[in-house]
Structures are given as C-alpha cells and as structure tokens.
Amino acid sequence: MKVIAKPRGTGKTRELLTEAALNGGQILTINKRALQNKADAYGMPDVPILDWEDMMNDDYYINKPLYIHKADEVFQQLFKEDFELKLEGMSVLIGD
C-alpha cells in the first residue's frame, strides 16, 4: 500500500490520480465532482471517481484497486454517517 503524506499544495492529489491511472484503479473521495474536475484538468478523465454513496450502492469495480483521496475525511464521513461517531485520530504504518 502506498501512503502519500505531504503538506497542502504539494501535489498529493495529482500523485494519487497518477498512481490510480497507472494501476487501473478507482478513487474514493468525499467530493466526487471536485476530484473529477481535477482528474480532467490533469488529463486523467478515465480514472473512476467514487463517493460513499457509490460504495453503499455497490456502484464500483470489484476487480480494480481502490485508492482513497483525503482518507481522513472519508473515514470521518463513514463513522459520522454509519456510527454517529466523530473520528479524532488514527495511526498509519508506512512501509511493510
């Protein structure tokens, strides 16, 4: 698993889109329209962009790798909507 952790404005979104494009992946995000606009602007309009509603409706590709854009916001949305909890922190293992 690749973890992209950099400050704001340093190309994380472009790097994630590129990674997904190169590996035939799809991206889960909380703002589907905004990320699709960025994908189009970066010349990667064919990368499937999903939101939580797509996941709940089984509207995704089971055989494509999944990448998560702004994972902290996606997790926050998941816990808030499904469990009514506010996510306050998490840890991530970098490397194998």
Sequence and secondary structure as in RCSB ss.txt:
>XXXX:A:sequence
MKVIAKPRGTGKTRELLTEAALNGGQILTINKRALQNKADAYGMPDVPILDWEDMMNDDYYINKPLYIHKADEVF
QQLFKEDFELKLEGMSVLIGD
>XXXX:A:secstr
       TTSSHHHHHHHHHHHTT EEE S HHHHHHHHHHTT TTS EE HHHHHTT S TTS EEESSHHHHH
HHHHHHHH             
